[in-house]
Amino acid sequence: MVLYLVVYDIPCNQRRNKVASLLEGYGQRVQYSVFECLLSESQYQVLKGRLEGRIEGSEDSVRIYPLSPAAIPKIELLGVNLPVVEPSGSVII
């Protein structure tokens, strides 16, 4: 499982709402256009494909940043924030 930071800038309200609704099923909204998503590789690929189907490539911008396990404890939260989604220490095979 990898923690991804998904951020977007979508000028069309309808597309923006569809993207936000999709991302709510995959992760936690931490700011208006920012989500933290803890995903397996297959979940990531499905999400990426679904996002590509919801955006207009010539107008919209979506960025997906994978966060390394070493970076997660270094995330600093200031002000009112939700806790950072963290991968569990164990893996079920």
N, C-alpha and C positions, 0 to 999 in steps of 0.2 A: 504494500500500500504506500502510496506517495501522496503528500499533501500538495495540492495545486492551488495557486492563487489565480482566480479568474476575474479579469477586469474588462469592462466594456464601455464604449461610447457609441450610442446608437441614437441618432436624431429622431427617428420615427417612433412615436409612442406605441403603436401597435406591435412593431417588431421588438422594441425594447421590453415591453410587457411579456411577450412570448419568451424571450431569452431569460428574463428574470424568473418567470414561472418554471421554465425548464431547469434552471440552476437550483431553484429551491428544492427540487427533487434529488439533487446530487450533493448538496452541501449547505453551508451556513452562510447567510448574508451577514457581512461584517460592516459594510457601508453601502450606500445606495446602489452603486454599480460595482461592488466588489464582493466576491464570494470565496470562501475557503472550502475546498472539496477534497476529501480523503478518498482516493480512488485506486482500484486495482488497474492494471494495464488494460484489461478488457473493458472496464467501466469507462476509462479515459477515452479509449477509441470510440466507443458508442457515443459518449457525450460530445466529443469533437465532431463526429459526423452529424449529430443532431443539431449542433450549433451552426455548422456550415449550411444546413438546410433552412435555418431561420433568419439568417442575416443577408443583407445586400452587400456584396463584396466591394462595390464601388462607393458605398456611403458609410458603412458601419465598420467599427474596429473592435475586435475581441483579442485580448492577450491572455495567454495561459502560461503561468510561471510555475515550473516544478520547484518545490523547496526541498533542499537536502535535509536529511535528518539532523545534521549538525547545525543547520540554520534555525531550526524550530525553537530551541531553547533561547536563542539570541533575539527573538522577536520581542520588541518592547511595546507595551500598551500604555497609552497616555489617555487620561480622561475616561469617559464612560465607554466600556468595551465589553464584548463577549469574550469568554476565554478562547484561546487558540485551539483549534481542532488538532489533536495530536494522535499520531499512529500509536497503536498499542505496542507493548514491548514483545508480545508473542505473536506467532504466526500459526494458524491452523492449516494443516496440509491434508 
